[in-house]
């Protein structure tokens, strides 16, 4: 925070890069991400999230959070690239999460996003039939 307050961006980036070279517990990486988000240092949060996503490629939350940060940075193509990874691994349940996640509102009108996360199916059920609960993540929310 000191480097950030002093405007020492180069030193901050070097420090974060050095820290990320070491093996950190996931909780520390998450805390770093939260700290950088609060500081509005999305570029630094992105560095941490890229590391998290690459270390655990099946962790959908890392991919979705990375996409959200990239959306905030107005890097739509990079955001959609991260969302593609999440959708490849999470399928329809993650699409349901993305449809509701307000962080992606700037992407909702983007044709690439719409193709990746099309509107939810509005199938009509036969009279008296109850909708089936989604399988997979259940109550997953980000």
Secondary structure, 3 states (H helix, E strand, C coil): CHHHHCCCHHHHHHHHHHHHHCCCCHHHHHHHHHHHHHCCCHHHHHHHHHHHHHHCCCCHHHHHHHHHHHHHCCCHHHHHHHHHHHHHHHHHHHHHHHHHCHHHHHHCCCHHHHHHCCCCCCCCCCCCCCCCCCCCCCCCCC
